[in-house]
Amino acid sequence: MFDSGFGGLTVARALIDLLPAEHLVYVGDTGRYPYGPRPLDEVRRFAEQITDHLVAVHDVKLVIVACNTAAATGLADLQARVDVPVLGVIEPGVRSLATATHRGRVGVIGTVGTIASGAYQEAVQRLAPRLDLTCAACPGFVEFVERGDTRSDQVTILAERLLAPVREAKVDALLLGCTHYPFLARTISDVMGRDVVLVDSADETAFEVRHLLTGTALARDPGSGPGTHRWLSSGDVTTFQRLGRRLLGPELDEVDAVVWPG
């Protein structure tokens, strides 16, 4: 699986907990984060490069695009590019959102790139057209998470400003449409109010992986023992190890560097 940085660790945590026997390779592209403000064509190239690397170098049997911005650039193109299943986090998130709402008035927050792509708007229209959707871009959230700052006054002030559209829409369920955002869940919940359900696509994505693997030759035998976990970063590996371990847990130990050609 891969993400622009630490956000995908929420999905990694869910997968490790649900499928402890599976081997995991995680690429955090911290040398090029954040993806959100970048042109979508550039993000698409990054996603293709990392997917190719995971398949060619690590011989993975499945790729999870644990980055909403990367998934929004065209998951179908990635699926056609390689001979292994490629899953994103957008559709699982929308399904969870549809289940969480009681009044049908929902919100999605994400990076500028994700929201501008229309990927969530299209997915809601296709999977849950009855929902009344309000979207809001939240530039700056990813940078706070990447610095390990999730509870300061500064991030709270930013959240109050950026979340205003979904608060005014009186949503009762809010999808955190970036895998970094669950690390800001307490701050977001404080701003939105306790009656608004925050939806994280990580668990639903893990359930989808389990469903895809169950009963197939791709699944690893749980009796084979716990899976191994390999962590790669295109940025500073020491920082990735320190902050990533704090965010994910003890499974994140040694971090290896990955260097992209060119």
C-alpha positions in Angstrom: 0.0 0.0 0.0 1.1 3.6 -0.4 0.3 7.1 0.6 1.9 10.5 0.3 3.1 10.2 3.9 1.7 9.0 7.2 -2.0 9.1 6.5 -2.2 5.6 5.1 -1.0 4.3 8.4 -4.6 4.4 9.5 -5.4 1.8 6.8 -2.3 -0.2 7.7 -3.4 -0.3 11.3 -6.8 -1.6 10.4 -5.3 -4.2 8.1 -2.8 -5.5 10.7 -5.5 -5.8 13.2 -8.0 -7.6 10.9 -5.5 -9.7 8.9 -2.5 -10.3 11.1 -1.2 -13.1 9.0 -0.8 -11.0 5.8 2.6 -9.5 4.8 2.6 -5.8 4.3 4.8 -3.4 2.4 4.0 0.3 3.0 5.4 3.2 1.0 5.2 6.7 2.5 6.1 9.1 -0.3 7.2 11.8 2.2 9.8 13.1 -0.1 7.0 14.4 -2.4 4.2 15.1 0.1 1.7 16.7 0.2 -0.1 15.4 -2.9 -3.2 17.6 -2.3 -2.0 20.9 -3.9 -0.2 19.2 -6.8 -1.7 18.9 -10.3 -3.6 15.7 -10.7 -1.5 14.6 -13.7 1.6 14.8 -11.5 -0.1 12.8 -8.7 -1.2 10.2 -11.3 2.4 9.8 -12.4 3.5 9.3 -8.8 0.8 6.7 -8.2 1.8 4.8 -11.3 5.5 4.9 -10.3 4.8 3.6 -6.8 2.4 0.9 -8.0 4.9 -0.3 -10.6 7.6 -0.4 -7.8 5.4 -2.4 -5.4 4.6 -5.0 -8.1 8.0 -5.3 -9.8 10.3 -5.0 -6.8 8.2 -6.4 -3.9 6.1 -8.9 -5.9 2.9 -7.8 -4.1 -0.4 -9.7 -4.7 -2.6 -6.6 -4.1 -2.1 -2.9 -4.0 -4.0 -0.5 -1.8 -4.0 3.1 -2.8 -4.3 4.5 0.7 -4.3 8.0 -0.5 -7.6 9.7 -1.5 -5.9 12.2 -3.8 -4.0 9.4 -5.7 -7.1 7.3 -5.9 -9.1 10.3 -7.2 -6.7 10.7 -10.2 -8.0 7.5 -11.8 -8.1 4.2 -10.0 -9.3 2.4 -13.1 -6.1 3.4 -14.9 -4.0 1.8 -12.2 -6.1 -1.3 -12.2 -5.6 -1.7 -15.9 -1.8 -1.0 -15.5 -0.9 -4.1 -13.4 -1.9 -7.7 -13.1 -2.9 -7.6 -9.5 -6.0 -6.2 -7.8 -5.8 -2.5 -7.0 -8.1 -1.1 -4.3 -8.8 2.5 -3.3 -10.3 4.1 -0.2 -13.1 6.2 -1.8 -15.8 3.6 -2.4 -15.4 2.0 1.0 -15.6 5.4 2.6 -18.8 6.3 0.7 -20.4 3.0 1.8 -19.6 3.6 5.4 -20.9 7.2 5.1 -24.3 5.9 3.7 -24.5 3.6 6.7 -23.6 6.2 9.3 -26.1 8.9 8.4 -29.7 9.1 9.8 -31.0 12.2 8.0 -29.2 11.7 4.7 -27.3 15.0 5.0 -23.6 14.2 4.8 -20.3 15.8 4.3 -16.9 14.9 2.8 -13.7 16.8 3.6 -10.5 16.2 1.7 -7.5 17.8 0.1 -7.9 20.4 -2.6 -7.0 17.8 -5.2 -9.4 15.2 -4.0 -12.4 17.6 -3.7 -11.6 19.3 -7.0 -11.4 15.9 -8.8 -15.1 15.2 -8.2 -14.3 11.6 -7.2 -16.4 11.6 -4.0 -19.3 13.5 -5.7 -19.3 10.9 -8.5 -19.1 8.0 -6.0 -21.9 9.3 -3.9 -24.1 9.8 -6.9 -23.4 6.3 -8.1 -23.5 4.4 -4.8 -25.8 6.4 -2.6 -27.7 9.0 -4.7 -30.3 9.7 -1.9 -27.6 11.5 0.1 -27.5 15.3 0.3 -23.7 15.9 0.0 -21.6 18.9 1.0 -17.9 18.8 0.3 -15.1 21.0 1.7 -11.4 21.2 0.9 -9.1 21.4 3.9 -5.7 22.7 2.8 -3.2 22.6 5.7 -4.6 19.6 7.6 -2.1 17.2 6.0 0.9 19.4 6.9 -0.2 19.6 10.6 -0.4 15.8 10.8 3.0 15.3 9.0 4.5 17.6 11.7 2.8 15.6 14.5 0.7 18.6 15.5 -2.9 17.4 15.9 -4.2 19.3 19.0 -2.7 22.8 19.0 -4.7 26.1 19.0 -3.5 26.7 15.5 -5.0 23.5 14.1 -8.2 24.2 15.9 -8.5 27.7 14.5 -7.8 26.3 11.0 -10.4 23.6 11.5 -13.1 26.1 12.6 -12.5 28.0 9.4 -12.3 25.1 6.9 -15.2 23.1 8.4 -17.6 26.0 8.2 -19.3 24.8 5.0 -20.2 21.4 6.4 -21.2 22.8 9.8 -23.5 25.3 8.0 -25.0 22.4 6.0 -25.9 20.7 9.3 -24.6 17.3 8.2 -25.0 14.4 10.7 -22.2 12.3 9.2 -18.8 13.5 8.0 -16.4 11.4 5.9 -12.7 12.1 6.5 -11.8 11.9 2.9 -8.1 11.9 3.5 -6.3 9.1 5.4 -4.4 11.8 7.3 -7.5 13.3 8.8 -8.3 10.5 11.4 -5.3 11.8 13.3 -7.2 15.1 13.7 -10.4 13.3 14.7 -10.6 14.8 18.2 -10.1 18.4 16.9 -12.6 17.8 14.0 -15.1 16.4 16.4 -14.7 19.3 18.8 -15.4 21.7 16.0 -18.3 19.8 14.4 -20.0 18.8 17.6 -20.5 15.4 19.3 -23.7 14.7 17.4 -21.9 14.5 14.1 -20.6 11.0 13.3 -17.0 11.0 11.9 -16.5 8.3 9.3 -13.1 6.8 8.6 -12.7 4.6 5.5 -9.8 2.6 7.0 -11.8 -0.1 8.6 -14.1 -0.5 5.6 -11.1 -0.8 3.3 -9.6 -3.5 5.5 -13.0 -5.4 5.4 -12.9 -5.1 1.6 -9.4 -6.6 1.5 -10.5 -9.5 3.6 -13.6 -10.1 1.4 -11.4 -10.1 -1.7 -8.8 -12.5 -0.2 -11.2 -14.9 1.6 -11.5 -18.3 0.0 -8.9 -17.6 -2.7 -5.3 -18.7 -3.3 -4.2 -15.1 -2.5 -5.0 -15.4 1.2 -2.1 -16.3 3.5 -2.8 -19.2 5.8 -3.3 -17.8 9.4 -1.6 -20.9 10.7 1.6 -19.7 9.0 2.2 -17.2 11.8 2.1 -13.4 11.9 2.9 -11.5 8.7 5.9 -9.3 8.2 5.8 -5.5 7.8 8.1 -3.5 5.7 8.1 0.3 5.8 9.6 2.5 3.1 10.0 6.3 2.9 11.1 8.5 0.1 11.9 11.2 2.6 13.8 11.3 5.9 13.6 7.8 7.3 14.4 8.8 10.9 11.5 11.2 10.9 9.3 8.6 9.4 10.2 6.0 11.9 9.8 8.4 14.9 6.5 9.9 13.9 5.1 6.8 12.2 5.7 4.6 15.2 3.9 7.1 17.4 0.9 7.1 15.0 0.8 3.4 14.2 2.4 1.5 17.0 5.2 -0.9 17.7 4.8 -2.7 14.4 6.5 0.2 12.7 10.2 -0.4 13.5 12.9 -0.3 10.9 12.3 2.0 7.9 14.1 1.7 4.6 14.7 4.5 2.1 13.3 4.3 -1.4 14.7 6.6 -4.1 12.8 7.3 -7.3 14.7 7.5 -10.6 15.1 11.0 -12.1 
